[in-house]
Amino acid sequence: MTTELRFVVDQQGVRYTLGKELGRGGQGVVFAVSRRKLAVKLIWGSDQSPVRRERLRNQLTLVKRLELRDLPIAAPLEMLRPPELGYVMELLTGMQPLSSLCHPASGLASGSLLDWYQQGGGLRRRLRLLGRIAAALATLHGHGLVYGDPSPYNLFISAAADAEEIRMIDADNLRYTSAPSEGIFFTPGYGAPELVSGRSGVNTLTDAYALAVMVFQTLTLVHPLCGDMVSDGEPELEEQAMAGRLPWIEHQTNPQNHSRAGLPREVVLSERLMDLCRECFEDGLQDATKRPGVSRWVERLYQAADAALTCPTCGWSYYVKVATCPRCEAPRPPLILARIHLWDPQSGEGGGLLQGPDGKPRTVGFAVATARDPLLLDDRLLDGRQGMQETPRIAVEIDGSGASLRALDGHGYELRTSQGGLRHVESEPVRIALSSAHAEWQLHIGPRDKQHRVVRFELQKESGDAR
């Protein structure tokens, strides 16, 4: 049906020529509009009942009325005129579906597969894009809504490998939680088992399931439920897998559906991301209440991205705790580790860093800077915010055996040593020397008489566990 259409008309009589297909999901297909920064979503089944047409119209009217300016959603502009069912929406240029990072061309050799992975921005960019997608879903859930049908075909990302914008293109998916009787729509492969079996309507935990599939697939390049048993077996086995009746490919005690495909899990999945995957695809596969929610994915994805660096020899990105590059085996470059702690003015005389159970300062985050990867300390790291906005506030660049710091937000910050020395970080770069024999530097993000975060800097020339 949709592949033969060349143009559609909206309710105002405006005609739109359909161009390239951009993506398709459980409810329909999206086309670019030729020579315009617009797109058209066509809902499957042009013979839909008047009741469904009215329900869609009401749903899109609701979306238009909601205050969703903090979300990257392609806003619906006009409904299409019958016999087509769908709408016109805004669409930024220079974007492509997330599926472009999930599905390499078949038959790629190992080296070519790694090249393809790296050309898409590598591990670090994938983690940041997924973190932004998770943050958008968490913000949507905060509005009391669910996306309904998250998939790599209706979540768009920047086409340029050095950009990290995201966009949700299916506004008709947005809704409050639904009952099974209202009709269930999902993209095959991304529907939670309770949706596949019809036991449930969409809710925040079905969104979380789809996100978990996308995270695993985008990082490892294999679907978490499609192991060798499924790939080499009858079609009925895939149906069983999607319904949650077979073990996932990395099950800890049941290797029945293990997969030899994809990238090594230990290379692309941090330990904490793998823990969330196990929670989702083992205990949480059939019991949604044991499934990690979207907000936990936000935290873990950004933590993993913060712990990734770029190999100066081959350009591959990998986790800081690894001593050599997993691709070319070049030694990990020198780096500056920024550990983030909490300051309590009531802790001891004159205040101090909050201590953990081990008696050491409690770490609430960390990030790394290398000569190739300068560090931008933003609101998320300095204030603990997890929203969509990531405003850079302080730039950290590695500088020989030290670092250069400068403020980007027009504010000034205290930089103190453990011996009482004081400097101020403002718009002009401030250099600090770092060595095992040098006094420790602490960057205070707030006044010392109020609770705030403190960044401690450490130079690491050799491998070590920086978690």
WOVENVEN-V94200 format. One record per pair of residues at least 12 apart in sequence whose C-alpha atoms are under 10 Angstrom apart, sorted by the first residue. I is the first residue (numbers start at 1). J is the second residue. Records with the same first field share a line. If there is no record, write none. Layout:
I=J  J
//
This chain:
1=44  45  46
2=18  21  28  29  30  31  42  43  44  45  46  84
3=18  21  29
5=17  18  19
6=18  19
7=19  33  34  40
8=33  40  42  80  81  82  83  84  85  86  87  88
9=78  79  80  81  82  83  84  87  88
10=40  77  78  79  80  81  82  84  85  86  87  88
11=78  79  80  81  82  87
12=78  79  80  81
13=80  81
14=78  80  81
15=80  81
16=32  33  34  35  36  38  39  40  80  88
17=31  32  33  34  35  36  39  40
18=30  31  32  33  34  35  38  39  40
19=31  32  33  34  35  36  39  40
20=32  33  34  39
21=33  39  40
22=39  40  41  95  96  97  153  154  156  169
23=41  96  97  98  99  151  152  153  154  155  156  169
24=41  42  43  44  97  151  152  153  154  170  187
25=43  44  149  150  151  152  153  154  170  185  186  187  188  190
26=43  44  148  149  150  151  153  154  173  184  185  186  187  188  190  191
27=41  42  43  44  45  149  170  172  173  184  185  186  187
28=41  42  43  44  45  85  86  154  170  185  187
29=41  42  43  44  86  153  154  170
30=42  43  86  87  88  89  153  154  169  170
31=88
32=88  89  90  91  93
33=88  89  90  91
36=90  91  93
37=89  90  91  92  93
38=74  77  88  89  90  91  92  93
39=74  76  87  88  89  90  91  92  169
40=76  77  78  79  80  86  87  88  89  90  91  169  170
41=76  79  80  85  86  87  88  89  169  170  171  172
42=80  84  85  86  87  88
43=56  84  85  86  87  172
44=84  85  86
45=83  84  85
46=82  83  84  85  86
47=82  83  84  85
48=83  84  85
52=85
53=79  82  85  86
56=79  85  86  87  172  173
57=78  79  85  86  87  172
58=172
59=171  172  173  174  175  176
60=75  76  77  78  79  87  171  172  173  174  175
61=76  77  78  172
62=172  174  175
63=75  76  171  172  173  174  175
64=76  77  171
66=143
67=143
68=139  140  143
70=136  139  140  387  388  389
71=135  136  137  139  140  166  167  168  387  388  389
72=132  133  136  155  156  165  166  167  168  169  388
73=89  90  91  136  155  166  167  168  169  170  171  174
74=88  89  90  91  92  167  168  169  170  171
75=88  89  90  91  168  169  170  171  172
76=88  89  90  91  169  170  171  172
77=89  90
86=172
87=170  171  172
89=169  170  171
90=169
91=156  167  168  169
92=156  158  165  166  167  169
93=158  159
94=156  157  158  159  160  165
95=155  156  157  158  159  160  163  165  166  167
96=152  153  154  155  156  157  158  159  160  166  167
97=151  152  153  154  155  156  157  158  159  166  167  168  169
98=126  129  130  151  152  153  154  155  156  157  158  159  166  167  214  218
99=151  152  153  154  155  156  157  214  217  218
100=120  152  153  156  157  159  218
101=116  117  119  120  121  122  126  152  157  217  218  219  221
102=117  120  126  152  214  215  216  217  218  219  220  221  222  223
103=117  152  217  218  221  222
104=116  117  221
110=262  263
111=327
113=221  262  263
114=263  316  327
115=316
117=218  219  220  221  263  316
118=161  314  315  316  317
119=160  161  162  315  316
120=159  160  161  162
121=160  161  162  163  164  315  316  317
122=161  219  268  310  315  316  317  318
123=218  219  220  267  268  269  304  305  308  309  310  316  317  318  319
124=219  268  301  302  304  305  306  307  308  309  310  316  317  318  319
125=161  162  163  164  305  308  317
126=161  164  215  218  219  268  301  305
127=215  218  219  268  269  298  300  301  302  303  304  305  306  308
128=164  165  298  301  302  303  304  305  306
129=156  157  158  163  164  165  166  215  301  302  305
130=157  164  166  211  212  214  215  218  219  297  298  301  302  305
131=215  294  295  297  298  299  300  301  302  303  304  305  386  388
132=157  164  165  166  167  298  301  302  386  387  388  389  390
133=150  155  156  157  165  166  167  168  211  215  294  297  298  388
134=207  208  211  212  215  293  294  295  296  297  298  299  301  302  386  387  388
135=294  295  296  297  298  299  301  302  386  387  388  389
136=166  167  168  294  295  298  386  387  388
137=150  168  204  207  208  211  294  295  298  388
138=204  207  208  293  294  295  296  297  298  386  387  388
139=294  295  386  387  388
140=174  204
141=176  203  204  207  294  295
143=176
144=175  176  177  203  204
145=173  174  175  176  177  203  204
146=173  174  175  176  177  178  202  203  204  205  206  207  208
147=168  170  171  172  173  174  175  176  177  202  203  204  206  207
148=170  171  172  173  174  175  176  177  178  184  185  186  187  191  201  202  203  204  206  207  210
149=170  172  173  174  184  185  186  187  188  190  191  202  206  207  210
150=168  170  173  186  187  190  191  206  207  208  209  210  211  213  214
151=168  186  187  188  189  190  191  207  210  211  213  214
152=187  190  210  211  213  214  215  217  218
153=168  169  170  187
154=167  168  169  170  171  173  187
155=167  168  169  170
156=168  169
173=185  186
175=202  203
176=202  203  204
177=200  201  202  203  204  206
178=200  201  202  203
179=198  199  200  201  202  203
180=194  195  197  198  199  200  201  202
181=198  199  200  201
182=201  202
183=198  201  202
184=196  198  200  201  202
185=201  202
186=202  206  210
187=210
188=239  242
189=210  213  214  223  224  225  226  238  239  241  242  243
190=206  207  209  210  211  212  213  214  223  242
191=206  207  209  210  213  242  243
192=205  206  207  208  209  210  213  242  243  244  284  285  286  288
193=206  209  240  241  242  243  244  245  285  286  287  288
194=206  242  243  244  285  286  287  288
195=242  243
196=239  240  242  243  244
197=242  243  244
198=243
204=288  293  294
205=280  284  288  289  290  291  292  293  294
206=288  291  293  294
207=293  294
208=280  288  291  292  293  294  295  296  297
209=277  280  281  284  285  288  291  292  293  294
211=293  294  297
212=224  273  276  277  280  281  291  292  293  294  297
213=225  277  280  281
215=269  273  277  297  301
216=265  268  269  273  274  277
217=262  263
218=268
219=262  263  264  265  267  268  269
220=261  262  263  264  265  266  267  268  269
221=261  262  263  264  265
222=249  259  260  261  262  263
223=248  249  259  261  262
224=241  242  247  248  249  250  251  257  258  259  277  281
225=238  240  241  242  243  244  245  246  247  248  249  250  251  257  258  259  281
226=238  241  242  246  247  248  249  257  258  259  261
227=241  246  247  248  249  250  255  256  257  258  259  260  261
228=249  256  257  258  259  260  261
229=241  246  249  255  256  257  258  259
230=246  249  256  257  258  259
231=257  259
241=257
242=285
243=285  286
244=281  282  284  285  286
245=285  286
246=285
247=281  282  285
248=277  278  280  281  282  285
249=281
250=265  274  277  278  281  282
251=277  278  281  282
252=278  282
266=319
267=317  318  319  322  325  326  327
268=304  317  318  319  326
269=301  304  318  319
270=300  301  303  304  305  307  308  318  319  321
271=300  304
272=297  300  301  303  304
273=296  297  299  300  301  303  304
274=300
275=292  300
276=291  292  293  296  297  300
277=291  292  297
278=291  292
279=291  292
280=292  293
295=386
298=386  387
299=365  380  384  386
302=365  367  380  381  386
303=365  366  367  381  467
304=318  319  320  366  367  467
305=317  318  319  367  368
306=319  320  338  365  366  367  368  369  375  381
307=319  320  321  337  365  366  367  368  369  466  467
308=320  321  322  367  368  369  373
309=321  325  332  333  335  367  368  369  370  372  373  374
310=325  332  333  369  370  371  372  373
311=324  325  326  327  328  329  330  331  332  333  370  372  373
312=325  330  331  332  333  370  371  372  373
313=325  327  328  329  330  331  332  333
314=327  328  329  330
315=327  328  372
316=328
318=332
319=332  466  467
320=332  333  335  337  367  368  463  464  465  466  467
321=463  464  465  466  467
322=463  464  465  466
323=462  463  464  465
324=462  463
331=461  462  463
332=370  460  461  462  463
333=370  371  372  460  461  462  463
334=369  370  371  398  400  401  459  460  461  462  463
335=368  369  370  371  372  373  374  397  398  399  400  401  402  403  458  459  460  461  462  463
336=367  368  369  370  371  374  375  396  397  398  399  401  402  403  434  457  458  459  460  461
337=366  367  368  369  370  375  455  456  457  458  459  460  466
338=365  366  367  368  369  375  377  396  442  443  454  455  456  457  458  459  466
339=361  362  363  364  365  366  367  368  442  454  455  456  457  458  466  467
340=361  362  363  364  365  366  367  381  382  442  443  453  454  455  456  457
341=353  354  355  361  362  363  364  365  366  382  442  444  452  453  454  455  456
342=354  355  361  362  363  364  365  444  445  451  452  453  454  455
343=355  361  362  444  445  446  447  448  449  450  451  452  453  454  455
344=448  449  450  451  452  453
345=447  448  449  450  451  452
346=449  450  451
350=448  449
351=448  449  450  451
352=448  451  454
353=451  452  453  454
363=454  455  467
364=381  384  453  454
365=380  381  382  384  455  467
366=381  455  456  457  466  467
367=381  455  457  466  467
368=396  397  398  457  458  459  460  466
369=395  396  397  398  403  459
370=396  397  398  399  403
371=397  398  399  400  403
372=397  398
373=396  397  398
374=395  396  397  398  403  404
375=392  394  395  396  397  398  405
376=390  391  392  393  394  395  396  397  405  406  407  408
377=390  391  392  393  394  395  396  407  408  455
378=390  391  392  393  394  395  408  409
379=391  392  393  394
380=392
381=393  453  455
382=394  444  445  446  452  453  454  455
383=445  446  452  453
384=453
391=408  409
392=407  408  409
393=406  407  408  409  410  411
394=406  407  408  409  410  411  412  413  425  426  427  445
395=407  408  427  429
396=429  430  431  457
397=429  431
398=431  432  459
399=431  432  433  434
400=433  434  459
401=432  433  434  435  459  460  461
402=431  432  433  434  435  457  458  459
403=429  430  431  432  433  434  457  458  459
404=425  428  429  430  431  432  433
405=424  425  426  427  428  429  430  431  432  443
406=424  425  426  427  428  429  430  431
407=424  425  426  427  428  429  430
408=425  426  427  428
409=426  427
410=426  427
411=425  426  427
412=424  425  426  427  444  445  446
413=425  426  443  444  445  446  447
414=426  442  443  444  445  446  447  448  454
415=430  432  441  442  443  444  445  454  455  456
416=439  440  441  442  443  444  456
417=438  439  440  441  442  443  456
418=438  439  440  441  442
419=439  440  441
420=439  441
421=439  441
422=441  442  443
423=441  443
424=443  444
425=443  444
432=457
433=457  458  459
434=457  458  459  460
435=458  459  460  461
436=458  459  460
440=456  457  458
441=454  455  456  457  458
442=454  455  456  457
443=455  456  457
444=456
//
